[in-house]
Amino acid sequence: MNFIETIKQRARNDLKTIVLPESMDTRIIEAASKIAEEKIAKIILIGNEVEISNSDYLLNDITIIDPNNCDFLEELVCQLVNIRKNKGLTYDEAKKMLLTDYMYFACMLVKTGRADGVVSGACHSTSNTLRPALQIIKAKPDVDLVSSFFLMNVPNCQYGNNGLFIFADCGLEQNPTAEKLATIAASSAESFKLLVEKEPMVAMLSHSTLGSAKHPDVDKVVEATKIAKSKYSQYKIDGELQLDSAIIPEIAQFKAPNSEVAGHANVLIFPDLDAGNIGYKLVQRLAKAEAFGPICQGIAAPINDLSRGCSVDDIVGVVAITAVQAQK
């Protein structure tokens, strides 16, 4: 059984309710139909019930909520006003947000316990997906930073965990400080352990391996590694490491012979968003890897983004991952 099939089976063992607010995208409707058919999660679609029901896909066991015809809209409006009262949000503004921006409506379903998670981003930007989540759901109390990762499943690959990797951060933090990089490393290690159920081996990536190059960008990764090792000693974290040193045992033997991570890394922490985003897309397109994400970590409930180039199978996979996150 491959990775995503394993995740789907775990999702089936404890069904969670996931909201898909982008019913205007036919990929979402098709994915919802597949998810319901495979019994991966309970699905809520947000949008016009007549338009959704007239699609070409079977929508058995799927809940459709039209914000304009919702008998608990008043409750959601009042609660949103209360959540954003320090920002001066008025009743009329809150109602307009819920009726015109379905991501706000979806997050309020999670906030009020009507759903367990949200997947969006097929036809909206990352900021459109995450802004409502951070305003309404907010970060976990014990987390310093909300970040994101891609779960990469590389076919016919002997590296990582039989081709399974987490790449972070590839979708959210533009140019993290050393402290933020360390937090991303720890959050990504926790995510790998949850989803892959194997020991995370975390490589802090750079164009340098253990002092082979000198540059302020390298210094940041060196400092991040020191912080991560000290603050998150429960995880195996090492750096700074070049990509080949991180994942190829033969190269690690002479570039970083004393590292327990080098040559065995399955969690790759990129120094900035440019490197991470370029890296995951290279692997996805050239190695024909499955790329699930951006998956968010650090939010109090699982609210996950999609690449706007996602396929229906990508959406199904991210929903399954979101459901497993919600089980925790």
C-alpha positions as CSV (number, residue, x, y, z in Angstrom):
1,M,0.0,0.0,0.0
2,N,1.5,3.4,-1.0
3,F,1.7,6.4,1.3
4,I,-1.5,8.2,0.3
5,E,-3.5,5.0,0.4
6,T,-2.2,4.4,4.0
7,I,-3.3,8.0,4.9
8,K,-6.7,7.4,3.4
9,Q,-7.2,4.2,5.5
10,R,-6.1,6.1,8.6
11,A,-8.7,8.8,7.8
12,R,-11.4,6.1,7.4
13,N,-10.7,4.7,10.9
14,D,-12.0,8.0,12.5
15,L,-14.0,10.0,10.0
16,K,-13.7,13.8,10.3
17,T,-15.7,16.6,8.7
18,I,-13.7,18.7,6.2
19,V,-15.0,21.8,4.6
20,L,-14.4,22.6,0.9
21,P,-15.4,26.2,0.3
22,E,-14.5,26.5,-3.4
23,S,-17.5,24.9,-4.9
24,M,-17.1,27.2,-7.9
25,D,-14.3,25.0,-9.1
26,T,-15.3,21.8,-10.8
27,R,-12.1,20.0,-9.5
28,I,-13.5,20.5,-6.0
29,I,-16.9,19.1,-6.8
30,E,-15.2,16.0,-8.5
31,A,-12.8,15.6,-5.5
32,A,-15.7,15.8,-3.1
33,S,-17.5,13.1,-5.0
34,K,-14.5,10.8,-4.8
35,I,-13.9,11.5,-1.1
36,A,-17.5,10.6,-0.3
37,E,-17.4,7.5,-2.5
38,E,-14.1,6.3,-0.9
39,K,-15.4,7.3,2.6
40,I,-12.3,9.2,3.5
41,A,-14.1,12.1,5.3
42,K,-17.4,13.7,5.8
43,I,-17.6,16.6,3.3
44,I,-19.3,20.0,3.5
45,L,-19.4,22.0,0.3
46,I,-20.2,25.7,0.6
47,G,-22.1,27.4,-2.2
48,N,-25.4,27.5,-4.1
49,E,-27.2,24.2,-3.5
50,V,-29.0,24.2,-6.9
51,E,-25.8,24.9,-8.8
52,I,-23.8,22.3,-6.9
53,S,-26.5,19.7,-7.2
54,N,-26.7,20.2,-10.9
55,S,-23.1,19.1,-11.4
56,D,-22.1,16.0,-13.3
57,Y,-20.9,14.2,-10.2
58,L,-22.6,12.0,-7.6
59,L,-22.9,13.9,-4.3
60,N,-24.4,11.3,-2.0
61,D,-23.6,11.8,1.7
62,I,-22.2,15.3,1.1
63,T,-23.6,18.3,3.0
64,I,-24.2,21.5,1.0
65,I,-24.5,24.7,2.9
66,D,-25.5,27.9,1.2
67,P,-24.6,30.9,3.4
68,N,-27.4,32.9,2.0
69,N,-29.9,30.3,3.1
70,C,-28.4,29.1,6.4
71,D,-30.5,28.9,9.6
72,F,-27.5,29.5,11.9
73,L,-26.0,32.5,10.0
74,E,-26.9,34.9,12.8
75,E,-25.0,32.8,15.3
76,L,-21.9,32.8,13.0
77,V,-22.1,36.6,12.5
78,C,-22.3,37.3,16.2
79,Q,-19.5,35.0,17.0
80,L,-17.3,36.5,14.3
81,V,-18.0,40.0,15.6
82,N,-16.9,38.8,19.0
83,I,-13.7,37.3,17.7
84,R,-12.8,40.4,15.8
85,K,-14.2,43.0,18.3
86,N,-10.7,44.3,19.1
87,K,-10.3,45.1,15.4
88,G,-13.6,47.0,15.3
89,L,-15.4,44.6,13.1
90,T,-19.1,45.6,12.8
91,Y,-22.1,43.3,12.5
92,D,-22.8,44.4,8.9
93,E,-19.1,43.9,7.9
94,A,-19.0,40.4,9.5
95,K,-22.2,39.4,7.7
96,K,-20.8,40.6,4.4
97,M,-17.6,38.7,5.0
98,L,-19.5,35.4,5.6
99,L,-21.8,35.8,2.7
100,T,-19.1,36.8,0.1
101,D,-15.9,35.1,1.3
102,Y,-16.6,31.4,1.8
103,M,-13.3,30.8,3.5
104,Y,-14.5,33.0,6.4
105,F,-17.7,30.9,6.5
106,A,-15.7,27.7,6.5
107,C,-13.4,28.8,9.3
108,M,-16.4,29.7,11.4
109,L,-17.8,26.2,10.9
110,V,-14.6,24.9,12.4
111,K,-14.6,27.5,15.2
112,T,-18.1,26.6,16.2
113,G,-17.4,22.8,16.2
114,R,-19.5,22.0,13.1
115,A,-16.4,20.8,11.2
116,D,-12.9,19.6,11.9
117,G,-10.8,21.2,9.1
118,V,-10.8,23.2,5.9
119,V,-9.0,22.7,2.5
120,S,-9.0,25.6,0.1
121,G,-6.7,27.3,-2.4
122,A,-7.6,25.6,-5.7
123,C,-8.7,28.9,-7.1
124,H,-7.5,31.4,-4.4
125,S,-4.2,32.6,-3.2
126,T,-2.4,31.3,-0.1
127,S,-3.1,34.7,1.6
128,N,-6.9,34.3,0.8
129,T,-6.8,30.9,2.5
130,L,-4.6,31.6,5.5
131,R,-5.8,35.1,6.5
132,P,-9.2,34.0,7.7
133,A,-7.7,31.0,9.4
134,L,-5.2,33.1,11.3
135,Q,-7.9,35.7,12.2
136,I,-10.5,33.1,13.4
137,I,-8.8,29.8,14.3
138,K,-5.5,31.3,15.3
139,A,-2.2,29.6,16.1
140,K,-1.9,26.8,18.7
141,P,-1.1,28.2,22.1
142,D,2.3,26.6,22.4
143,V,3.4,27.4,18.8
144,D,5.6,30.4,18.0
145,L,5.1,30.3,14.2
146,V,2.6,29.1,11.6
147,S,4.4,27.5,8.7
148,S,3.8,25.1,5.8
149,F,5.3,22.1,4.2
150,F,4.8,19.8,1.2
151,L,4.6,16.1,1.6
152,M,6.6,14.8,-1.3
153,N,6.2,11.2,-2.6
154,V,9.0,10.5,-5.1
155,P,8.5,7.4,-7.2
156,N,11.3,4.8,-7.5
157,C,13.5,6.7,-5.0
158,Q,15.8,5.1,-2.5
159,Y,16.4,8.3,-0.5
160,G,14.5,9.8,2.4
161,N,11.9,7.3,3.7
162,N,11.6,5.2,0.5
163,G,11.0,8.4,-1.5
164,L,8.9,10.2,1.2
165,F,10.0,13.6,2.3
166,I,8.7,16.7,4.0
167,F,9.9,20.0,2.3
168,A,9.5,23.2,4.4
169,D,8.8,26.0,4.2
170,C,7.7,26.1,0.6
171,G,4.5,28.2,0.8
172,L,4.4,30.7,3.6
173,E,7.5,32.1,5.4
174,Q,9.4,34.3,2.8
175,N,12.7,34.8,4.5
176,P,12.7,33.2,8.0
177,T,15.1,34.3,10.7
178,A,17.4,31.7,12.3
179,E,14.8,31.4,15.2
180,K,12.0,30.9,12.7
181,L,14.0,28.3,10.8
182,A,14.5,26.3,14.0
183,T,10.8,26.4,14.7
184,I,10.0,25.3,11.2
185,A,12.4,22.4,11.6
186,A,10.7,21.2,14.8
187,S,7.2,21.6,13.5
188,S,8.1,19.7,10.3
189,A,9.7,16.9,12.3
190,E,6.5,16.6,14.3
191,S,4.4,16.6,11.1
192,F,6.6,13.9,9.6
193,K,6.2,11.7,12.7
194,L,2.4,12.2,12.7
195,L,1.9,11.5,9.0
196,V,4.6,9.1,8.0
197,E,4.9,7.4,11.4
198,K,8.6,7.1,11.1
199,E,11.5,8.8,12.8
200,P,12.2,12.3,11.3
201,M,15.7,13.0,10.2
202,V,16.0,16.8,9.7
203,A,18.5,18.5,7.4
204,M,19.0,22.3,7.6
205,L,19.8,22.9,3.9
206,S,22.4,25.4,2.6
207,H,24.8,25.8,-0.3
208,S,27.5,24.9,2.3
209,T,28.2,21.7,4.2
210,L,29.6,22.1,7.7
211,G,31.7,25.2,7.0
212,S,32.6,24.5,3.3
213,A,31.4,28.0,2.4
214,K,31.3,31.4,4.2
215,H,28.4,33.8,3.7
216,P,25.8,35.5,5.9
217,D,23.1,33.2,4.4
218,V,25.1,30.2,5.6
219,D,25.6,31.8,9.0
220,K,21.8,32.0,9.4
221,V,21.4,28.2,8.8
222,V,24.3,27.5,11.2
223,E,22.6,29.6,13.9
224,A,19.2,28.0,13.2
225,T,20.8,24.5,13.6
226,K,22.3,25.5,16.9
227,I,18.9,26.8,18.2
228,A,17.0,23.7,16.9
229,K,19.5,21.2,18.5
230,S,19.3,23.0,21.8
231,K,15.6,23.7,21.9
232,Y,14.3,20.6,20.2
233,S,16.7,17.9,21.3
234,Q,14.0,15.2,21.0
235,Y,14.6,15.3,17.2
236,K,17.6,14.5,15.1
237,I,18.5,17.7,13.4
238,D,21.8,18.7,11.7
239,G,23.3,21.3,9.4
240,E,24.3,23.2,7.6
241,L,24.1,20.5,4.8
242,Q,24.0,20.6,1.0
243,L,21.2,18.6,-0.5
244,D,23.5,15.8,-1.7
245,S,25.1,15.6,1.7
246,A,21.7,15.4,3.3
247,I,20.2,12.6,1.3
248,I,22.9,10.5,-0.4
249,P,24.9,8.2,2.0
250,E,28.0,7.9,-0.1
251,I,28.4,11.7,-0.3
252,A,27.6,12.1,3.3
253,Q,30.4,9.7,4.2
254,F,33.1,12.1,3.1
255,K,31.3,15.5,3.4
256,A,29.8,14.9,6.9
257,P,31.1,11.6,8.2
258,N,30.1,12.3,11.8
259,S,26.6,13.4,11.2
260,E,23.8,11.0,12.1
261,V,21.4,12.9,9.8
262,A,23.6,13.4,6.7
263,G,22.8,10.8,4.0
264,H,19.5,9.8,5.8
265,A,17.5,13.0,5.8
266,N,13.7,12.8,5.2
267,V,12.8,16.3,6.4
268,L,14.4,19.0,4.3
269,I,14.4,22.6,5.7
270,F,15.1,25.2,3.0
271,P,16.7,28.5,4.0
272,D,14.0,30.6,2.4
273,L,10.7,30.5,0.5
274,D,12.4,30.9,-2.9
275,A,14.6,27.9,-2.4
276,G,11.7,25.8,-1.0
277,N,9.2,26.7,-3.6
278,I,11.6,26.1,-6.5
279,G,12.9,22.9,-4.9
280,Y,9.5,21.3,-4.5
281,K,8.4,22.2,-8.0
282,L,11.6,20.8,-9.5
283,V,11.1,17.5,-7.8
284,Q,7.4,17.4,-8.6
285,R,7.8,18.1,-12.3
286,L,11.1,16.5,-13.1
287,A,10.9,13.4,-10.8
288,K,7.1,13.2,-11.4
289,A,6.6,13.2,-7.6
290,E,3.3,13.6,-5.8
291,A,3.3,16.9,-4.0
292,F,0.7,17.3,-1.3
293,G,0.3,20.8,0.1
294,P,1.1,23.4,1.2
295,I,0.0,21.7,4.4
296,C,-0.1,24.1,7.3
297,Q,1.4,23.5,10.7
298,G,0.9,25.5,13.9
299,I,-2.7,26.4,13.4
300,A,-5.1,25.3,16.2
301,A,-7.2,23.3,13.7
302,P,-6.0,21.8,10.3
303,I,-6.6,24.5,7.7
304,N,-4.7,23.6,4.5
305,D,-3.8,25.3,1.3
306,L,-3.8,23.9,-2.2
307,S,-1.6,24.7,-5.2
308,R,-3.7,26.4,-7.9
309,G,-2.3,23.9,-10.3
310,C,-3.6,21.0,-8.2
311,S,-5.3,17.9,-9.7
312,V,-8.4,16.2,-8.4
313,D,-6.2,13.5,-6.9
314,D,-4.1,16.2,-5.2
315,I,-7.2,17.6,-3.5
316,V,-8.3,14.1,-2.4
317,G,-4.9,13.5,-0.9
318,V,-4.8,16.8,0.9
319,V,-8.2,16.2,2.4
320,A,-7.1,12.8,3.6
321,I,-4.0,14.4,5.2
322,T,-6.2,17.1,6.8
323,A,-8.5,14.4,8.2
324,V,-5.5,12.6,9.8
325,Q,-4.3,15.9,11.3
326,A,-7.7,16.5,12.7
327,Q,-7.7,13.1,14.4
328,K,-4.8,14.3,16.6
